[in-house]
Amino acid sequence: MADDVWIYDFNSKQTEQITKTDASDIIPMWAGDKIYFISDRAEDKRFNVWSYDLKTKASKQVTTFKDFDVKFPSKGDKAIVFENGGWIYKLDLATEQVEKVRSRFTTIC
């Protein structure tokens, strides 16, 4: 049984299932008129960031990582940060552009 994302309306006391696939849709994060989540629903079965538009009721794939799953997403005011392949990435919520976060620190081995 795969996980799905649901919305609960506190005023009407109604629930709405916004994802319904055989894939796992997990870790929903509400940002304005969109709900972001990670899903392994694409053909490659990798976890990537997806969004659900509350106005159009459409889901779309936001990131397209092929080698490693997106892990540990966390939403702030302007971005979602997550790990992929040992690197930290930032997804800008306004533009949906992704950039790798460069560390100011060096690793000492």
The 8 nearest C-alpha neighbors of each residue, nearest first, counted from 0:
[[1, 2, 21, 23, 22, 3, 20, 19],
 [2, 0, 23, 22, 21, 3, 24, 20],
 [1, 3, 23, 24, 25, 0, 4, 22],
 [2, 4, 24, 18, 19, 23, 1, 5],
 [5, 3, 18, 17, 16, 24, 25, 27],
 [4, 6, 16, 15, 17, 3, 14, 7],
 [7, 5, 15, 14, 16, 8, 4, 17],
 [6, 8, 14, 13, 9, 15, 5, 12],
 [7, 9, 12, 13, 10, 11, 14, 6],
 [8, 10, 12, 11, 7, 13, 14, 6],
 [11, 9, 8, 12, 13, 7, 14, 6],
 [10, 12, 13, 8, 9, 7, 14, 15],
 [11, 13, 9, 8, 10, 7, 14, 15],
 [14, 12, 11, 8, 7, 15, 9, 10],
 [13, 15, 7, 6, 8, 5, 16, 12],
 [14, 16, 6, 5, 17, 7, 13, 8],
 [15, 17, 5, 18, 4, 6, 14, 19],
 [18, 16, 5, 4, 15, 19, 6, 3],
 [19, 17, 3, 4, 16, 20, 24, 5],
 [20, 18, 3, 17, 21, 16, 4, 22],
 [19, 21, 22, 18, 40, 3, 1, 23],
 [20, 22, 1, 23, 19, 40, 0, 2],
 [23, 21, 40, 20, 1, 39, 24, 38],
 [22, 24, 2, 1, 38, 39, 25, 3],
 [25, 23, 38, 3, 2, 37, 22, 4],
 [24, 26, 37, 36, 27, 23, 2, 38],
 [25, 27, 36, 37, 28, 24, 72, 35],
 [28, 26, 36, 35, 25, 34, 29, 4],
 [27, 29, 35, 34, 36, 30, 26, 74],
 [28, 30, 34, 33, 35, 31, 27, 32],
 [31, 29, 33, 34, 32, 28, 35, 92],
 [30, 32, 33, 29, 34, 53, 92, 52],
 [31, 33, 53, 52, 30, 54, 34, 29],
 [34, 32, 52, 30, 51, 31, 53, 29],
 [33, 35, 29, 51, 28, 50, 30, 27],
 [34, 36, 50, 28, 27, 49, 29, 33],
 [37, 35, 27, 26, 49, 48, 25, 28],
 [36, 38, 48, 47, 25, 49, 24, 46],
 [37, 39, 24, 46, 40, 23, 47, 25],
 [38, 40, 46, 44, 45, 22, 41, 23],
 [39, 41, 22, 38, 44, 42, 23, 20],
 [42, 40, 44, 43, 39, 45, 38, 46],
 [41, 43, 44, 40, 45, 39, 65, 22],
 [42, 44, 45, 41, 65, 39, 40, 46],
 [45, 43, 39, 41, 42, 40, 46, 22],
 [46, 44, 39, 68, 43, 47, 65, 67],
 [45, 47, 39, 68, 38, 69, 37, 44],
 [48, 46, 69, 37, 62, 38, 45, 63],
 [47, 49, 37, 62, 61, 36, 60, 38],
 [50, 48, 60, 61, 36, 59, 35, 37],
 [51, 49, 35, 58, 59, 34, 36, 33],
 [50, 52, 58, 34, 33, 57, 53, 35],
 [51, 53, 33, 56, 57, 54, 55, 32],
 [52, 54, 56, 32, 33, 55, 51, 34],
 [55, 53, 52, 56, 32, 57, 33, 51],
 [54, 56, 57, 52, 53, 51, 58, 32],
 [57, 55, 53, 52, 54, 51, 58, 17],
 [58, 56, 55, 52, 51, 59, 53, 54],
 [59, 57, 51, 50, 52, 56, 49, 60],
 [60, 58, 50, 49, 61, 57, 51, 52],
 [59, 61, 49, 62, 48, 50, 58, 63],
 [60, 62, 49, 48, 59, 50, 63, 95],
 [63, 61, 48, 47, 60, 64, 49, 97],
 [64, 62, 65, 47, 61, 60, 48, 45],
 [63, 65, 62, 66, 67, 47, 68, 45],
 [64, 66, 67, 63, 45, 43, 68, 47],
 [67, 65, 64, 68, 84, 45, 83, 43],
 [68, 66, 84, 65, 83, 64, 69, 45],
 [69, 67, 46, 45, 83, 70, 47, 64],
 [68, 70, 83, 47, 46, 82, 81, 67],
 [69, 71, 82, 72, 81, 68, 83, 46],
 [70, 72, 81, 82, 73, 69, 80, 26],
 [73, 71, 81, 80, 70, 79, 74, 82],
 [72, 74, 79, 80, 81, 71, 75, 28],
 [75, 73, 79, 78, 80, 28, 72, 76],
 [74, 76, 78, 77, 79, 73, 80, 30],
 [75, 77, 78, 74, 30, 79, 92, 91],
 [78, 76, 92, 75, 91, 93, 79, 74],
 [79, 77, 91, 92, 90, 75, 74, 76],
 [78, 80, 74, 90, 73, 89, 75, 72],
 [79, 81, 89, 73, 88, 72, 90, 78],
 [80, 82, 72, 71, 88, 87, 70, 73],
 [83, 81, 87, 70, 86, 69, 88, 71],
 [82, 84, 69, 86, 85, 67, 68, 70],
 [83, 85, 67, 86, 82, 68, 66, 69],
 [84, 86, 83, 82, 87, 67, 70, 88],
 [87, 85, 83, 82, 84, 88, 99, 100],
 [86, 88, 82, 100, 81, 99, 83, 80],
 [87, 89, 99, 100, 81, 80, 98, 82],
 [90, 88, 80, 98, 97, 79, 91, 78],
 [89, 91, 97, 79, 78, 96, 95, 92],
 [92, 90, 78, 95, 96, 93, 94, 77],
 [91, 93, 78, 95, 77, 94, 90, 79],
 [94, 92, 91, 95, 77, 78, 96, 90],
 [93, 95, 96, 91, 92, 90, 97, 78],
 [96, 94, 91, 92, 90, 93, 97, 61],
 [95, 97, 94, 91, 90, 98, 92, 89],
 [98, 96, 90, 89, 91, 95, 88, 99],
 [99, 97, 89, 88, 100, 90, 96, 91],
 [98, 100, 88, 87, 101, 89, 97, 86],
 [101, 99, 88, 87, 98, 102, 89, 86],
 [102, 100, 99, 103, 87, 86, 104, 88],
 [101, 103, 104, 100, 105, 87, 99, 86],
 [104, 102, 101, 105, 100, 106, 99, 87],
 [105, 103, 102, 106, 101, 107, 100, 108],
 [106, 104, 107, 103, 102, 108, 101, 100],
 [105, 107, 108, 104, 102, 103, 101, 85],
 [106, 108, 105, 104, 103, 102, 101, 85],
 [107, 106, 105, 104, 102, 103, 85, 86]]
